[in-house]
Amino acid sequence: MSAQPTGTADPAIGRTAPTVAEPIGVRLRQHLRDPLNGNVYALMLNTALSSVLGIAYWALAARLYSPAELGVGAAMVSTMTFLSNLSQLNLNGALARFLPAAAEQGSRLVGYAYAVTCLASLALSCGFLLLAPLVSDRLDFLHHSPLLAVAFVLSVAAWCVFTLQDSVLTALRGVVWVPVENTAFGLAKIALLVLFAGGVPTLGIFISWNLAVVAALVPVNALVFRRLLPRQRARRTGAVLPGRRVLARFVALDYVGYLFMQAGTNALPLIVTARLGAEANGVFYVAWLLGGSLELVAYHFGTSLTVEAAADESRLAAYARQVLRRGLLLFVPAVVLLWVSAPVLLALFGSDYASTGSDTLRLFAVAVLPKLVLTVFVAASRVQRRVGRIIAVQASTSALVVSLALVAMAEIGVVGVGYAYLAGQVVVMAAVLPSMLRLLRGAS
């Protein structure tokens, strides 16, 4: 909606006479109708609700399960999500970049994305089950029974589709459904956690997580294929996808960068489990999860930038400035709040978590500030199809984080991972800052 005029021309005097300013409600509606703003706010709402429900979930788990049981459950969930993230081939980024312009090919693109990630997940999870015990005997919890192994493999595939759904909804301008879907998932997960606590305490966390995922798949994909994709075809924008070779090259190279990113983020709980044990990972995982909730918001900012700038690349610099400015306005006070409240939040999980994990949580919270800059830079590079820049950023960040974490972990425990993570983000942000400033000014 275009802005209403703020004045009217008076022919008797030949100049503009002032009128009453627009009501704040009108300006707010105009603001929210901007897709860039609407996407960001819907995804922020999703993250806020998911974070609150996630805190409630893990706080209940800490009360209902022993530290060892929580550590095993957290290791299973983090391993599942790690393998799923690898299996997605970073098609989240490709869907955000190309699905808005897919037109009649949208259904095929989404179907191919689901099929390819499911096949990749089956291969990777089976390989993990075979190789994990050779890496560390602390990773043998998935070999208790063949049934558990099969359930784990299927859970990785289900999580792939569940995760891709958010990118599909965002790219199809159905982002308002993302917080609805994930809130329902969070509530169902909590109910199932309580239900299974007495009967299967060792596997209650894993079961509750995955039954809730399965319950969300059918209604969301019915919405995607029966409503959102037909609506996109009806718009007939005239845009077309690039050729298969160009698209495959983009996905392959983007995935290389994504693999590096995963090594420096979602692989961290697995590394802590292998080096320090399940109980140490139980403490680390809670702090990492809470700090990661802010980082997830930063990723949503990047996704919205990718979707909207892909439709109009001429506005990339303006969109990048807008996203970066609003991100900093949000994250600076959020980091301060999380720094101050870290012991109180972790006390919800138990005194051991508060005493051991507070500094780790604070470090992950501060790291979101340089991470926002890197996320905006990567999103802009994805729009410009400069995949080499993405690989360089992700590879250097992960190499620094993992190498520093392995050294620091041996000396000061889980808090060393927090120091390593913050240091990796700051160093790489400093390296890309000149290119980032040129981007914000609209230069190549």
C-alpha positions in Angstrom: 0.0 0.0 0.0 1.4 3.4 -1.0 1.6 6.1 1.6 -1.2 8.7 1.7 -0.3 12.3 1.0 0.5 14.5 3.9 -0.9 17.6 2.4 -3.4 18.9 -0.3 -2.8 21.6 -2.9 -4.9 24.8 -2.4 -5.5 26.5 -5.8 -6.4 29.8 -4.1 -3.0 30.2 -2.5 -0.9 28.0 -4.8 0.9 26.1 -2.1 0.3 22.9 -0.1 -1.9 23.1 3.0 -0.9 20.7 5.8 -3.3 17.9 6.8 -3.6 15.7 9.7 -0.8 13.0 9.9 -1.8 9.4 9.2 -3.0 7.5 12.3 -0.4 5.2 13.8 -2.5 2.2 13.0 -2.4 3.0 9.2 1.4 3.4 9.3 1.7 0.2 11.2 -0.4 -1.7 8.6 1.7 -0.2 5.8 4.9 -1.3 7.7 3.7 -4.8 8.2 2.5 -5.2 4.6 6.1 -4.7 3.4 7.0 -8.4 2.9 10.5 -7.9 4.2 9.1 -6.6 7.5 6.3 -9.1 7.6 8.7 -12.0 7.1 11.1 -10.8 9.8 8.4 -10.2 12.4 6.7 -13.5 11.8 10.0 -15.4 12.0 10.9 -13.5 15.1 7.6 -14.4 16.7 8.2 -18.0 15.7 11.7 -17.9 17.4 10.3 -16.2 20.5 7.5 -18.8 20.9 9.8 -21.7 20.1 12.4 -20.5 22.5 9.9 -20.1 25.4 8.5 -23.6 24.6 12.1 -24.9 24.3 13.1 -23.5 27.7 9.9 -25.1 29.2 10.7 -28.4 27.5 14.3 -28.7 28.7 13.5 -27.3 32.1 10.9 -30.1 32.5 13.3 -32.6 31.1 15.9 -31.6 33.7 13.3 -32.2 36.4 11.9 -35.4 35.1 15.1 -37.1 33.9 18.5 -37.6 35.6 21.5 -35.7 34.2 22.8 -38.8 32.5 19.4 -39.5 30.9 19.1 -35.9 29.8 22.6 -36.0 28.4 21.8 -39.1 26.3 18.5 -37.6 25.1 20.2 -34.3 24.2 23.0 -36.2 22.4 20.4 -38.2 20.4 18.4 -35.1 19.5 21.5 -33.0 18.6 23.0 -36.0 16.6 19.6 -36.3 14.8 19.5 -32.6 13.9 23.2 -32.5 13.0 22.7 -35.4 10.5 19.5 -33.9 9.2 21.2 -30.5 8.6 23.9 -32.3 6.6 21.3 -34.2 4.6 19.4 -31.1 3.7 22.2 -30.1 1.3 21.5 -26.5 2.3 18.4 -26.6 0.2 16.9 -24.2 2.7 19.0 -21.5 1.1 18.3 -22.7 -2.4 14.5 -22.8 -1.8 14.6 -19.2 -0.4 16.7 -18.1 -3.4 14.8 -19.8 -6.2 11.3 -20.9 -5.1 9.9 -17.3 -5.3 10.6 -17.3 -9.0 9.8 -21.0 -9.7 6.2 -20.3 -11.0 4.8 -23.5 -12.6 7.9 -25.5 -11.5 7.4 -24.8 -7.8 5.7 -28.1 -6.9 8.4 -30.0 -8.7 11.2 -28.1 -7.0 9.7 -28.7 -3.5 9.1 -32.4 -4.3 12.7 -32.8 -5.5 14.0 -31.1 -2.4 12.1 -33.4 -0.1 13.1 -36.5 -2.0 16.8 -35.7 -2.3 17.1 -34.8 1.4 15.3 -37.9 2.5 17.6 -40.2 0.4 20.7 -38.3 1.7 19.5 -38.7 5.3 19.1 -42.4 5.0 22.6 -42.8 3.6 24.2 -40.5 6.2 22.4 -41.8 9.3 23.2 -45.4 8.3 26.8 -44.5 7.9 26.9 -42.8 11.2 25.4 -45.8 13.0 28.2 -47.9 11.6 31.1 -45.5 12.2 30.1 -43.7 15.5 31.3 -46.5 17.9 34.7 -46.4 16.2 35.1 -42.7 17.0 34.1 -42.9 20.6 32.5 -45.6 22.9 30.4 -42.7 24.4 28.4 -42.7 21.1 27.1 -46.3 21.3 23.7 -45.3 22.8 22.1 -45.9 19.4 23.0 -49.5 19.2 20.9 -50.8 22.1 18.4 -52.4 19.6 17.8 -52.7 15.9 14.4 -51.1 16.4 16.0 -48.0 17.9 18.5 -47.8 15.1 15.7 -47.9 12.5 13.7 -45.3 14.4 16.7 -43.0 14.5 17.3 -43.3 10.8 13.6 -42.5 10.0 13.7 -39.6 12.5 16.6 -38.0 10.6 14.5 -38.1 7.4 11.4 -36.7 9.0 13.4 -33.9 10.6 14.7 -33.0 7.1 11.2 -32.5 5.7 10.1 -30.7 8.9 13.0 -28.2 8.7 12.6 -27.6 4.9 8.9 -26.7 5.5 9.8 -23.4 7.1 11.8 -22.3 4.1 9.0 -23.4 1.7 6.4 -21.5 3.7 8.6 -18.4 3.8 9.5 -18.5 0.1 5.8 -18.9 -0.8 4.7 -15.9 1.3 3.1 -18.2 3.8 5.4 -17.2 6.6 2.5 -16.5 8.9 2.0 -20.3 9.3 5.6 -20.8 10.5 4.9 -19.7 14.1 1.6 -21.6 14.1 3.3 -24.8 13.0 6.2 -24.6 15.4 4.1 -23.6 18.4 1.9 -26.6 17.9 5.0 -28.7 17.6 6.5 -27.3 20.8 3.3 -27.9 22.8 2.9 -31.4 21.6 6.5 -32.1 22.4 6.1 -31.0 26.0 2.9 -33.1 26.5 4.7 -36.2 25.1 7.8 -35.5 27.2 5.6 -35.7 30.4 3.7 -38.7 29.1 6.8 -40.8 28.5 8.8 -39.7 31.5 7.8 -42.6 33.7 7.4 -45.4 31.2 10.6 -44.9 29.0 12.8 -42.4 30.8 15.9 -43.3 28.8 14.2 -42.6 25.4 11.4 -40.3 26.5 13.2 -37.2 25.1 13.9 -38.8 21.7 10.3 -40.2 21.4 8.5 -37.0 22.4 10.6 -35.0 19.9 9.9 -37.3 16.9 6.2 -38.1 17.4 5.6 -34.3 17.5 7.5 -34.0 14.2 5.5 -36.7 12.5 2.2 -35.1 13.6 3.2 -31.8 12.0 4.2 -33.1 8.5 0.8 -33.9 7.1 -1.2 -30.7 7.7 1.7 -28.4 6.8 2.4 -30.1 3.5 -1.3 -30.2 2.7 -1.3 -26.4 3.1 1.8 -26.1 0.9 0.7 -28.3 -2.1 -3.0 -27.6 -2.0 -3.0 -23.8 -1.3 0.3 -22.0 -1.4 1.8 -23.5 -4.5 -1.4 -23.2 -6.6 -1.6 -19.5 -5.4 2.0 -18.9 -6.6 1.2 -20.5 -10.0 -1.8 -18.2 -10.4 0.4 -15.1 -10.0 2.3 -15.9 -13.2 5.2 -13.5 -12.6 7.0 -14.6 -15.8 10.2 -15.4 -13.9 11.9 -18.7 -14.6 14.4 -20.9 -12.8 18.0 -21.1 -14.1 19.0 -24.2 -16.0 19.6 -27.4 -14.2 23.4 -27.2 -14.5 23.5 -23.7 -13.1 21.1 -24.6 -10.3 23.0 -27.8 -9.4 26.3 -25.9 -9.3 24.8 -23.3 -7.0 23.4 -25.9 -4.7 26.6 -28.0 -4.7 28.9 -25.0 -3.9 26.5 -23.5 -1.4 26.4 -26.9 0.4 30.2 -26.9 0.7 30.0 -23.7 2.7 27.1 -25.1 4.7 29.1 -28.2 5.7 31.7 -25.9 7.1 29.1 -24.0 9.0 27.6 -27.1 10.5 31.1 -28.2 11.7 31.3 -25.0 13.7 27.7 -25.0 15.1 25.5 -28.0 15.3 28.5 -30.4 15.6 29.6 -28.8 18.9 27.3 -30.8 21.2 28.5 -34.0 19.5 32.1 -33.0 20.0 31.5 -32.2 23.6 29.8 -35.6 24.1 32.7 -37.4 22.5 35.4 -35.5 24.4 33.8 -34.8 27.8 30.9 -37.3 28.1 27.0 -37.1 28.2 26.7 -35.4 31.5 29.0 -32.5 30.4 27.0 -32.3 27.2 23.8 -32.0 29.2 25.1 -28.8 30.8 26.6 -27.5 27.6 23.6 -28.3 25.5 21.2 -26.2 27.6 23.5 -23.1 27.4 24.1 -23.7 23.7 20.4 -24.0 23.1 19.4 -20.8 24.9 22.2 -18.8 23.2 21.4 -20.3 19.9 17.8 -19.0 20.1 19.2 -15.5 19.4 21.3 -16.8 16.5 18.3 -18.5 15.0 16.6 -15.0 14.8 19.7 -13.8 12.9 19.3 -16.6 10.4 15.7 -15.6 9.9 16.8 -12.1 9.1 19.1 -13.6 6.5 16.3 -15.8 5.1 13.9 -12.8 4.7 16.7 -10.8 3.0 17.3 -13.6 0.6 13.7 -14.1 -0.3 12.9 -10.4 -0.9 16.2 -9.4 -2.6 15.9 -12.4 -4.9 12.7 -10.9 -6.3 14.4 -7.5 -6.8 18.2 -7.5 -6.8 18.4 -3.8 -7.4 17.2 -3.2 -3.8 19.7 -5.6 -2.2 21.8 -2.8 -0.6 18.7 -1.0 0.8 17.3 -4.3 2.1 20.7 -5.2 3.7 20.9 -1.9 5.5 17.3 -2.3 6.7 17.9 -5.8 8.0 21.2 -5.0 9.7 19.8 -1.9 11.4 16.8 -3.6 12.8 18.8 -6.6 13.8 21.2 -4.6 15.9 18.3 -2.7 17.5 16.9 -6.0 18.5 20.0 -7.9 19.5 22.0 -5.4 21.5 19.3 -5.1 24.3 18.6 -8.9 24.0 22.3 -9.7 24.6 22.4 -7.4 27.6 19.2 -9.0 29.0 20.5 -12.5 28.4 23.9 -11.7 30.0 22.3 -10.4 33.2 19.6 -13.1 33.4 21.8 -16.1 32.5 22.0 -17.6 36.0 18.3 -17.1 36.6 17.4 -18.8 33.3 19.7 -21.7 33.9 18.5 -22.1 37.5 15.2 -23.3 35.9 17.0 -26.4 34.9 18.8 -26.9 38.2 21.6 -25.4 40.3 24.3 -27.4 38.5 23.3 -25.9 35.2 23.4 -22.4 36.6 26.8 -22.7 38.3 28.5 -24.4 35.3 26.7 -23.0 32.2 26.2 -19.3 32.9 29.4 -18.1 31.4 28.9 -20.4 28.4 25.5 -18.9 27.8 26.8 -15.3 28.0 29.5 -16.0 25.5 27.1 -17.5 23.0 24.8 -14.5 23.5 27.5 -12.0 22.7 28.5 -14.0 19.7 25.2 -13.2 18.0 26.3 -9.6 17.2 29.2 -10.5 14.9 27.1 -13.5 13.7 24.4 -11.1 12.5 26.9 -9.2 10.3 28.1 -12.5 8.8 24.6 -13.7 8.2 23.6 -10.6 6.3 26.9 -10.8 4.3 26.2 -14.5 3.4 22.6 -13.8 2.5 23.6 -11.0 0.2 26.3 -13.2 -1.4 23.6 -15.9 -2.0 21.4 -13.4 -3.8 24.4 -12.3 -5.9 25.3 -16.0 -6.5 28.8 -15.3 -5.2 29.1 -18.7 -3.6 32.8 -18.5 -3.2 32.4 -15.8 -0.6 30.0 -18.0 1.3 32.5 -20.9 1.3 35.3 -18.7 2.5 33.3 -17.2 5.4 31.9 -20.6 6.6 35.2 -22.5 6.2 37.3 -19.9 8.1 34.7 -19.5 10.9 34.4 -23.2 11.5 38.1 -23.9 11.3 38.7 -21.3 14.0 35.8 -22.4 16.2 36.5 -26.1 16.2 40.3 -25.8 16.5 40.1 -23.3 19.4 37.3 -25.4 21.0 39.3 -28.6 21.1 42.2 -26.8 22.7 40.1 -24.8 25.2 37.8 -27.6 26.1 40.8 -29.7 27.4 41.9 -26.8 29.6 38.7 -25.2 31.0 35.8 -27.5 30.0 32.6 -26.5 28.3 33.1 -22.8 28.8 36.1 -23.0 26.4 33.7 -23.8 23.6 31.9 -20.5 24.3 35.2 -18.6 24.1 36.1 -20.4 20.9 32.8 -19.7 19.3 32.9 -16.0 20.0 36.5 -15.6 18.9 35.7 -17.3 15.6 32.8 -15.0 14.8 34.7 -11.8 15.7 37.8 -12.6 13.6 35.9 -13.5 10.5 33.6 -10.5 10.8 36.6 -8.3 10.9 37.9 -9.9 7.8 34.7 -9.3 5.7 33.9 -5.9 7.1 35.4 -3.9 4.2 33.4 -5.9 1.7 30.3 -5.5 3.9 30.7 -1.8 3.9 30.9 -1.7 0.1 27.7 -3.8 -0.1 25.8 -1.5 2.3 26.9 1.5 0.1 25.5 -0.3 -2.9 28.9 -1.0 -4.5 29.9 -4.3 -6.0 
